[in-house]
Amino acid sequence: MQLIRALRDTQLEQGRTLQQHSELLGALVAGQVEHGKVLAEHSKVLAEHSKMLRSLAAGQAAVLDHLGITPPEPPEA
């Protein structure tokens, strides 16, 4: 009987540990999902900014061309 009780206690303890791990894993997954949503939104904003920057660069190039100004070469990286 002591052996059966000890096995029962061990199984109950393992069950509690598994429950805690499941809760932690659920929280991690939820955090990753939320992080993915934020990254997707940031990517969208960056794409919009890139489009605006290309438009500004094209406009600047057109103005410089109209004025007959050759812009200096960008520095090498």
Order of alpha helices (4+ residues) and beta strands (2+ residues): alpha
